[in-house]
Amino acid sequence: MKATAKYLAGIEGPSGYGSKSTAEQVTQDCLCSMQSHLTAIITGATSGIGAETARVLAKNGVRIIIPARDLIKAAEVKESIQNESPAAEIILLEMDLSSFASIQKFCSDFLSLGLPLHILINNAGKYSHRLEYSEDKIEMTFATNYLGHFLLTEMLLGKMVETAAESGIQGRIINVSSVIHKWVKKEDFCFSKMLNPKSYNATQAYAQSKLANILHAKELARKLKAGNANVTVNALHPGIVNTGIIRDYKGFISDSICFMISKLLKSISQGAATTCYVALSPHMGVVSGNYFADCNESPCSVLANNEIEARKLWEQTRHTFTKRQLLKPLG
């Protein structure tokens, strides 16, 4: 009850921000310590939280790369941002996050530009009403929300480590997860089941993918620290925002629940605040492998904190991609 009251009142936490803080406010406050000429890739930046994150960062001088399946929609976002901030540098590249081949091509196209990479925001999210498969024959929600971001991160990690070493500017990876990850029980979290589900539950599939996002951040943070890389990775819950994901839930939850949820909804700008905080705050310099909500460190589930599960998921995921010859074998 205390946490709910604090959320509804927008009471600030240790960071100085709370549930009512906006992306614009957080970014403005970070301006004094922001490095210039930053480059960020933001997935899911053609709408919702991703588009707001792109707008605010671009307005403050960050070069934005938008990978998009729909380049027409991406062009509309670019035009809208540049109407407000004519000097904003925004590059559009085609990518379908559910397709491994498309991710590979995007990474090749981006790397060919010769640009640095300081920030990677794994923001895109998919909620599938019914069981459907990606072109790689993997359940669509898991393929998009988790596997796609895992592959994207692995293929760009070398560039991020290189950029950090050459520029002296810390690289930051942000996995946008969800509080719904807490709904997953350990006995239901099985890699093989997620790849080949015998029965499908849309909400459970979404929750599992968001749990996987946190476990990915935990294990990757451990590996980056062991390798002394100047790159951090954290996960976050943006809050309940009236985006496409919430609209996708309609028809699956009752009107009464929708009404209760509406009282907890954040604006899109408030929803993007935690992403901007984790990406830019000078107080995040030594923080890696943690989970955030309302611009403050927050407890995640016991399962999300399980180092053994994190390592197992990472190894199984990488083995899957290695078998498909998408990644080089370790060692």
C-alpha positions in Angstrom: 0.0 0.0 0.0 2.8 2.4 0.8 4.4 1.8 -2.5 1.2 2.4 -4.3 0.5 5.6 -2.4 4.1 6.8 -3.2 3.6 6.0 -6.8 0.2 7.8 -7.1 1.6 10.9 -5.2 4.7 10.9 -7.4 7.0 11.1 -4.3 10.6 11.4 -5.3 13.1 8.6 -4.5 16.8 8.7 -3.7 17.6 9.8 -7.3 15.5 12.9 -6.9 12.8 11.6 -9.3 9.6 9.7 -9.0 6.7 8.4 -11.0 5.6 11.8 -12.1 9.0 12.8 -13.5 9.2 13.3 -17.2 11.8 12.3 -19.8 12.3 16.0 -20.6 12.9 16.9 -17.0 15.3 14.1 -16.4 17.3 14.8 -19.5 17.5 18.5 -18.8 18.9 17.8 -15.4 21.5 15.6 -16.9 22.6 18.1 -19.5 25.3 19.7 -17.3 27.1 16.3 -17.1 26.2 14.9 -20.6 29.0 14.2 -23.0 28.6 15.7 -26.4 28.3 13.8 -29.7 26.7 10.7 -28.3 25.1 8.1 -30.6 22.2 6.0 -29.5 20.3 3.1 -31.1 16.7 2.8 -29.9 14.5 -0.1 -30.9 10.7 0.4 -31.0 11.2 4.2 -31.6 8.4 4.6 -34.1 5.8 5.0 -31.4 5.1 5.3 -27.7 7.9 5.3 -25.2 10.6 4.7 -27.8 9.5 7.7 -29.9 9.4 9.9 -26.9 12.9 8.7 -25.8 14.2 9.4 -29.3 12.6 12.9 -29.4 14.0 14.0 -26.0 17.5 12.6 -26.6 17.6 14.1 -30.1 16.5 17.5 -28.8 19.5 17.4 -26.5 22.1 16.6 -29.2 22.2 12.9 -29.2 22.5 11.3 -32.7 19.6 8.8 -33.0 19.6 5.6 -35.0 16.1 4.2 -35.5 15.9 0.6 -36.7 12.4 0.1 -38.1 10.4 -2.5 -39.9 8.1 0.3 -41.2 10.4 2.9 -42.7 7.4 5.1 -43.7 6.3 5.3 -40.1 9.9 5.9 -39.0 10.2 8.8 -41.5 7.1 10.4 -39.9 8.7 10.2 -36.5 11.9 11.7 -37.9 10.1 14.5 -39.5 8.1 15.3 -36.3 11.3 15.4 -34.3 13.2 17.6 -36.8 10.2 20.0 -37.0 10.8 20.6 -33.3 14.6 20.3 -33.4 15.9 21.1 -36.9 19.5 20.3 -36.0 18.6 16.8 -34.7 20.5 14.0 -36.5 18.4 11.0 -37.1 19.3 8.0 -39.2 16.7 5.4 -40.3 17.7 1.8 -41.1 15.5 -1.1 -41.8 15.2 -3.9 -39.3 12.6 -6.5 -38.2 13.4 -7.4 -34.7 11.7 -10.8 -35.0 14.0 -11.8 -37.9 17.5 -12.9 -37.2 18.5 -12.3 -40.8 17.1 -8.7 -40.7 19.0 -8.0 -37.4 22.2 -9.2 -39.0 21.7 -6.9 -42.0 20.9 -4.0 -39.8 24.0 -4.5 -37.8 26.1 -4.7 -41.0 24.5 -1.6 -42.3 25.0 0.3 -39.1 28.7 -0.8 -38.7 29.4 0.2 -42.3 28.6 3.8 -41.4 31.7 4.0 -39.2 29.8 5.7 -36.4 30.5 5.2 -32.6 27.9 3.6 -30.4 27.5 4.9 -26.9 23.9 3.9 -26.0 21.8 0.9 -27.0 18.2 1.0 -25.8 16.4 -2.3 -26.2 12.9 -0.8 -26.0 10.7 -2.6 -28.5 8.0 -4.8 -27.2 5.5 -7.3 -28.7 2.4 -8.8 -27.2 0.8 -11.5 -29.4 -2.8 -12.3 -28.8 -2.5 -15.7 -30.4 0.3 -18.2 -30.9 2.3 -17.2 -34.0 5.8 -17.9 -35.1 8.6 -15.7 -36.5 10.2 -16.6 -39.8 12.8 -18.4 -37.7 10.0 -20.7 -36.4 10.1 -19.3 -32.9 7.2 -18.0 -30.8 6.8 -14.4 -31.8 6.7 -12.7 -28.4 9.9 -14.4 -27.2 11.6 -14.0 -30.6 10.9 -10.3 -30.7 11.2 -9.1 -27.0 14.1 -11.3 -25.9 15.9 -13.2 -28.7 16.0 -10.3 -31.1 17.4 -8.0 -28.5 19.9 -10.6 -27.3 21.2 -11.0 -30.9 21.2 -7.3 -31.6 23.2 -6.6 -28.4 25.7 -9.4 -29.1 26.4 -8.2 -32.6 26.9 -4.5 -31.5 28.7 -5.2 -28.2 32.1 -5.1 -29.8 31.4 -1.7 -31.3 30.2 -0.4 -27.9 33.3 -1.7 -26.1 35.5 -0.2 -28.8 33.7 3.2 -28.6 34.0 3.3 -24.8 37.7 2.5 -24.9 38.5 5.1 -27.6 36.3 7.9 -26.3 36.6 7.3 -22.6 32.8 7.7 -22.5 31.0 4.8 -20.7 28.7 2.7 -22.9 25.2 2.0 -21.6 22.8 -0.8 -22.6 19.2 -0.5 -21.4 16.8 -3.4 -21.5 13.2 -2.2 -21.1 11.4 -4.9 -19.2 8.2 -4.8 -17.2 6.9 -5.4 -13.6 4.9 -8.3 -15.1 8.1 -10.3 -15.0 7.2 -11.0 -11.4 4.2 -13.1 -12.5 6.5 -15.9 -13.8 7.1 -18.9 -11.5 10.4 -20.8 -11.7 8.7 -24.1 -12.7 7.2 -22.4 -15.7 10.4 -20.7 -17.0 11.9 -23.2 -19.4 13.9 -22.2 -22.5 12.8 -25.2 -24.6 9.1 -24.6 -23.8 9.4 -21.0 -24.8 10.9 -21.9 -28.2 8.3 -24.6 -28.8 5.2 -24.0 -26.6 2.6 -26.8 -26.4 0.0 -24.5 -25.0 0.0 -20.7 -25.4 -0.9 -18.0 -22.9 -0.4 -14.5 -24.3 0.2 -12.8 -20.9 2.5 -15.6 -19.7 4.5 -15.4 -22.9 4.9 -11.7 -22.5 5.9 -12.0 -18.8 8.5 -14.7 -19.6 10.1 -12.5 -22.3 10.3 -9.6 -19.9 11.9 -11.8 -17.2 14.4 -13.0 -19.8 15.3 -9.3 -20.5 16.3 -8.8 -16.9 18.2 -12.1 -16.7 20.0 -11.1 -19.8 21.0 -7.8 -18.2 22.2 -9.5 -15.1 24.4 -12.0 -16.8 25.8 -9.6 -19.4 26.7 -7.1 -16.6 28.7 -9.9 -14.9 30.6 -10.7 -18.1 31.3 -7.0 -18.9 32.6 -6.5 -15.4 34.8 -9.6 -15.7 36.2 -8.3 -19.0 36.8 -4.8 -17.5 34.7 -3.3 -20.3 33.6 0.3 -19.8 30.0 -0.6 -20.6 27.1 -1.1 -18.3 23.8 -2.8 -18.7 20.6 -2.4 -16.7 16.9 -3.3 -16.9 13.9 -1.2 -16.1 10.1 -1.1 -15.8 8.8 2.1 -17.5 5.5 2.1 -15.7 2.1 1.3 -17.0 1.7 3.6 -20.1 -1.1 3.8 -22.5 0.9 2.5 -25.5 0.2 -0.2 -28.1 1.0 -2.9 -25.6 -1.8 -1.8 -23.3 -4.2 -1.5 -26.2 -3.3 -5.1 -27.2 -4.5 -6.3 -23.8 -8.0 -5.1 -24.4 -10.4 -8.0 -25.0 -8.3 -10.1 -22.6 -9.0 -8.2 -19.5 -12.3 -6.9 -18.1 -13.5 -3.3 -18.3 -13.3 -3.0 -14.5 -9.6 -4.0 -14.5 -9.1 -1.5 -17.4 -10.6 1.2 -15.2 -8.3 0.4 -12.3 -5.3 0.3 -14.6 -6.3 3.7 -16.0 -5.7 5.2 -12.6 -2.2 4.0 -12.6 -1.3 5.0 -16.2 1.6 7.3 -16.8 1.9 9.7 -19.7 4.3 8.6 -22.4 6.8 11.3 -21.3 6.6 9.9 -17.7 7.0 6.4 -19.1 10.2 7.4 -21.0 11.8 9.1 -17.9 13.4 6.0 -16.4 15.0 5.1 -19.7 16.5 8.6 -20.1 17.7 8.5 -16.4 19.4 5.1 -16.8 20.9 6.2 -20.2 22.2 9.6 -19.1 22.5 10.1 -15.3 26.0 10.6 -14.0 24.9 8.7 -10.9 24.6 5.5 -13.0 28.4 5.4 -13.6 29.2 2.4 -11.5 25.7 0.7 -11.6 25.3 -2.4 -13.8 23.1 -5.4 -13.6 20.3 -3.7 -11.7 16.6 -3.1 -12.2 14.9 0.3 -12.1 11.4 1.8 -11.8 10.4 5.4 -11.5 14.0 6.5 -12.0 15.1 4.6 -8.9 16.6 1.2 -8.2 13.8 -1.2 -7.5 13.6 -4.8 -6.3 12.9 -7.4 -9.0 11.6 -10.9 -8.4 13.6 -13.6 -6.7 13.8 -15.5 -10.0 15.1 -12.4 -11.9 17.9 -12.2 -9.3 18.8 -15.9 -9.7 22.4 -15.9 -11.0 22.2 -19.6 -12.0 19.1 -19.0 -14.1 20.6 -16.0 -15.7 23.8 -17.9 -16.6 21.8 -20.9 -17.9 19.5 -18.7 -20.1 22.5 -16.8 -21.5 24.4 -20.0 -22.4 21.3 -21.7 -23.9 20.5 -18.6 -25.9 24.0 -18.2 -27.2 24.2 -21.9 -28.0 21.1 -21.5 -30.1 22.6 -18.7 -32.1 26.0 -20.4 -32.4 24.2 -23.5 -33.8 22.5 -21.2 -36.4 26.0 -19.7 -37.2 24.8 -16.3 -36.2 27.5 -15.8 -33.6 31.1 -17.1 -33.3 31.6 -19.9 -30.7 33.0 -18.7 -27.4 36.7 -19.3 -26.8 
